[in-house]
């Protein structure tokens, strides 16, 4: 059945994707039925991978000067396998007015320790602008 094959493929991709997204994988979250939200999320992720993202190579860095009047925070997980630290550093060098944080015990996911705290801190800070 094609539907079951798709679900199995999405579940395998989901497990692989999650293992890249977090420093310490909670394997208990990988068990059980994959949710409709997870299926939708993985389809979106796959679309971006298949189409080389949504920006051309170098587009963000080449246009970073357009961000000069926008408050920016860069929160980088030290063990991020999706967006390597070098890319965050290159962006920061182009927009030195940004606040830049390296979270020493995190990967890519926003709910990892240190990352979520900075997101909440800056959400509050920027809500007052």
Residue frames as qw, qx, qy, qz and C-alpha x, y, z in Angstrom:
[[0.000, 0.889, 0.458, 0.000, 0.00, 0.00, 0.00],
 [0.425, 0.541, -0.002, 0.726, 1.44, 3.35, -1.13],
 [0.347, -0.817, -0.005, -0.460, 0.04, 5.28, 1.85],
 [0.848, -0.515, 0.054, 0.109, 1.77, 2.95, 4.33],
 [0.770, 0.194, 0.046, 0.606, 5.01, 3.21, 2.35],
 [0.123, 0.734, 0.006, 0.667, 4.78, 7.03, 2.53],
 [0.595, -0.756, 0.033, -0.272, 4.15, 6.92, 6.28],
 [0.909, -0.257, 0.049, 0.325, 7.09, 4.58, 6.83],
 [0.581, 0.423, 0.038, 0.694, 9.34, 6.85, 4.75],
 [0.142, -0.797, 0.008, -0.587, 8.18, 9.95, 6.64],
 [0.771, -0.633, 0.026, -0.057, 8.69, 8.21, 9.98],
 [0.854, -0.024, 0.039, 0.519, 12.23, 7.19, 9.00],
 [0.331, 0.592, 0.035, 0.734, 12.98, 10.72, 7.82],
 [0.431, -0.805, -0.053, -0.405, 11.48, 12.10, 11.04],
 [0.860, -0.462, 0.014, 0.215, 13.76, 9.93, 13.19],
 [0.698, 0.200, 0.073, 0.684, 16.83, 10.93, 11.16],
 [0.076, 0.726, 0.109, 0.674, 15.82, 14.59, 11.20],
 [0.588, -0.779, -0.043, -0.216, 15.22, 14.66, 14.96],
 [0.869, -0.280, 0.001, 0.408, 18.57, 13.01, 15.59],
 [0.504, 0.362, 0.069, 0.781, 20.24, 15.94, 13.80],
 [0.140, -0.767, -0.208, -0.590, 18.15, 18.59, 15.54],
 [0.608, -0.751, 0.062, -0.248, 18.99, 17.94, 19.17],
 [0.087, 0.651, -0.717, 0.232, 22.13, 17.36, 21.19],
 [0.184, -0.108, 0.932, -0.294, 20.62, 14.64, 23.38],
 [0.482, -0.088, -0.599, -0.633, 17.96, 12.63, 21.62],
 [0.522, -0.077, 0.619, -0.581, 15.01, 11.50, 23.73],
 [0.140, 0.083, -0.907, -0.388, 14.41, 8.17, 22.05],
 [0.176, 0.392, 0.832, -0.352, 11.09, 7.73, 23.86],
 [0.336, 0.603, 0.103, -0.716, 9.72, 10.54, 21.67],
 [0.231, 0.371, -0.704, -0.560, 10.51, 8.47, 18.58],
 [0.085, 0.146, 0.985, -0.040, 8.23, 5.61, 19.56],
 [0.313, 0.536, 0.627, -0.472, 4.60, 5.33, 18.64],
 [0.453, 0.676, 0.541, 0.213, 2.43, 6.77, 15.93],
 [0.299, -0.006, 0.146, 0.943, 3.65, 9.73, 13.95],
 [0.159, 0.644, 0.495, -0.561, 1.28, 12.67, 14.33],
 [0.469, 0.751, 0.406, 0.226, -0.34, 14.60, 11.46],
 [0.069, -0.982, 0.131, 0.120, 1.65, 17.68, 12.55],
 [0.526, -0.502, 0.588, 0.353, 4.90, 15.73, 12.33],
 [0.627, 0.359, 0.612, 0.322, 3.93, 14.45, 8.87],
 [0.273, 0.933, 0.210, 0.102, 3.18, 17.99, 7.69],
 [0.287, -0.883, 0.310, 0.206, 6.41, 19.30, 9.21],
 [0.611, -0.260, 0.641, 0.385, 8.54, 16.64, 7.55],
 [0.561, 0.601, 0.501, 0.272, 6.90, 17.25, 4.18],
 [0.086, 0.996, -0.011, -0.002, 7.77, 20.94, 4.48],
 [0.465, -0.681, 0.498, 0.269, 11.32, 20.12, 5.54],
 [0.678, 0.094, 0.639, 0.351, 11.72, 17.69, 2.64],
 [0.425, 0.841, 0.307, 0.132, 10.39, 20.31, 0.22],
 [0.087, -0.960, 0.247, 0.102, 13.07, 22.77, 1.36],
 [0.585, -0.418, 0.627, 0.300, 15.81, 20.13, 1.13],
 [0.655, 0.386, 0.593, 0.264, 14.69, 19.07, -2.33],
 [0.337, 0.866, 0.248, 0.273, 14.58, 22.68, -3.52],
 [0.574, 0.196, -0.220, 0.764, 17.81, 23.88, -1.86],
 [0.202, -0.419, -0.454, 0.760, 16.04, 25.95, 0.77],
 [0.202, 0.853, 0.479, -0.030, 14.31, 29.21, 0.11],
 [0.034, -0.919, 0.212, 0.329, 17.34, 31.45, -0.42],
 [0.769, 0.573, -0.231, 0.167, 19.96, 31.33, -3.13],
 [0.810, -0.157, -0.187, 0.533, 23.51, 30.50, -2.05],
 [0.424, -0.032, -0.113, 0.898, 24.92, 33.55, -0.26],
 [0.072, -0.667, -0.441, -0.597, 21.72, 35.58, -0.57],
 [0.512, -0.800, -0.305, 0.067, 21.34, 36.33, 3.14],
 [0.608, -0.435, 0.049, 0.662, 24.96, 37.38, 3.60],
 [0.350, 0.256, 0.380, 0.817, 24.98, 39.38, 0.36],
 [0.178, -0.656, -0.368, -0.635, 21.92, 41.34, 1.51],
 [0.531, -0.429, -0.575, 0.451, 22.72, 41.59, 5.22],
 [0.163, 0.011, -0.094, 0.982, 23.06, 45.38, 4.99],
 [0.367, -0.424, -0.452, -0.694, 19.28, 45.53, 4.54],
 [0.651, -0.503, -0.565, 0.065, 18.98, 44.34, 8.15],
 [0.396, 0.233, -0.348, 0.817, 20.98, 47.24, 9.64],
 [0.274, -0.329, 0.156, -0.890, 17.97, 48.93, 11.24],
 [0.808, -0.285, -0.353, -0.376, 16.33, 45.77, 12.56],
 [0.437, -0.576, 0.616, -0.314, 17.05, 44.49, 16.08],
 [0.831, 0.226, -0.487, -0.142, 18.50, 41.01, 15.72],
 [0.548, -0.539, 0.619, -0.164, 19.60, 38.21, 18.01],
 [0.688, 0.335, -0.628, -0.140, 21.47, 35.17, 16.76],
 [0.683, -0.424, 0.511, -0.306, 21.11, 32.18, 19.08],
 [0.634, 0.447, -0.613, -0.148, 23.38, 29.35, 17.99],
 [0.916, -0.343, 0.179, -0.108, 23.50, 25.89, 19.49],
 [0.210, -0.692, 0.663, 0.195, 27.12, 24.75, 19.82],
 [0.372, -0.098, 0.907, 0.169, 26.26, 21.31, 18.45],
 [0.608, 0.564, 0.193, -0.524, 23.82, 22.42, 15.73],
 [0.499, -0.069, 0.755, 0.420, 24.22, 19.99, 12.82],
 [0.418, 0.712, 0.557, 0.088, 21.61, 21.72, 10.65],
 [0.208, 0.944, -0.016, 0.257, 23.08, 25.24, 10.73],
 [0.785, -0.040, -0.263, 0.559, 26.77, 24.99, 11.53],
 [0.374, -0.764, -0.180, 0.494, 28.27, 27.59, 13.84],
 [0.401, -0.111, 0.358, 0.836, 30.39, 28.97, 11.00],
 [0.061, 0.566, 0.581, 0.582, 27.23, 30.16, 9.24],
 [0.338, -0.859, -0.376, 0.084, 26.03, 32.01, 12.35],
 [0.509, -0.534, 0.089, 0.669, 29.47, 33.61, 12.76],
 [0.318, 0.173, 0.488, 0.794, 29.57, 34.72, 9.11],
 [0.106, -0.760, -0.529, -0.362, 26.14, 36.30, 9.52],
 [0.462, -0.793, -0.225, 0.327, 27.17, 38.05, 12.72],
 [0.489, -0.254, 0.234, 0.801, 30.23, 39.52, 11.02],
 [0.127, 0.406, 0.525, 0.738, 27.88, 41.06, 8.42],
 [0.354, -0.728, -0.293, -0.508, 25.46, 42.42, 11.06],
 [0.456, 0.102, -0.616, 0.634, 27.64, 43.27, 14.07],
 [0.328, -0.329, 0.197, -0.863, 24.79, 45.20, 15.71],
 [0.799, -0.238, -0.450, -0.321, 23.13, 41.84, 16.41],
 [0.541, -0.544, 0.565, -0.306, 23.35, 40.20, 19.80],
 [0.693, 0.334, -0.627, -0.121, 25.14, 36.87, 19.39],
 [0.622, -0.451, 0.537, -0.348, 24.92, 33.88, 21.74],
 [0.541, 0.237, -0.799, -0.110, 26.38, 30.42, 21.54],
 [0.792, -0.389, 0.188, -0.431, 24.48, 27.96, 23.68],
 [0.002, 0.569, -0.822, 0.007, 27.12, 25.45, 24.83],
 [0.279, -0.026, 0.947, -0.155, 24.86, 22.46, 25.43],
 [0.601, 0.504, 0.382, -0.488, 22.37, 22.62, 22.57],
 [0.458, 0.164, 0.700, 0.522, 21.82, 21.55, 19.00],
 [0.019, 0.221, 0.455, 0.862, 19.31, 23.15, 16.60],
 [0.270, -0.602, -0.720, -0.215, 15.93, 22.77, 18.30],
 [0.114, -0.606, 0.054, -0.786, 14.37, 25.80, 19.91],
 [0.740, -0.574, -0.100, -0.337, 13.22, 23.82, 22.94],
 [0.791, 0.044, -0.422, 0.441, 16.72, 22.80, 24.02],
 [0.509, -0.735, -0.226, 0.387, 18.09, 24.22, 27.27],
 [0.384, -0.402, 0.174, 0.813, 19.58, 27.65, 26.83],
 [0.096, 0.207, 0.573, 0.787, 18.01, 28.30, 23.45],
 [0.225, -0.686, -0.649, -0.239, 14.45, 28.56, 24.72],
 [0.395, -0.675, -0.312, 0.540, 15.54, 30.84, 27.56],
 [0.235, -0.258, 0.257, 0.901, 17.17, 33.26, 25.08],
 [0.041, -0.403, -0.676, -0.616, 14.16, 33.12, 22.78],
 [0.314, -0.754, -0.575, 0.043, 11.86, 34.03, 25.67],
 [0.397, -0.550, -0.104, 0.728, 14.24, 36.75, 26.89],
 [0.147, -0.120, 0.393, 0.900, 14.42, 38.39, 23.48],
 [0.110, -0.558, -0.720, -0.398, 10.72, 37.96, 22.77],
 [0.326, -0.781, -0.432, 0.311, 10.06, 39.95, 25.94],
 [0.350, -0.450, 0.125, 0.812, 12.76, 42.49, 25.13],
 [0.100, 0.088, 0.570, 0.811, 11.56, 43.03, 21.56],
 [0.123, -0.666, -0.721, -0.150, 7.91, 43.23, 22.63],
 [0.278, -0.764, -0.278, 0.512, 8.84, 46.45, 24.43],
 [0.352, -0.075, 0.352, 0.864, 10.24, 48.16, 21.30]]
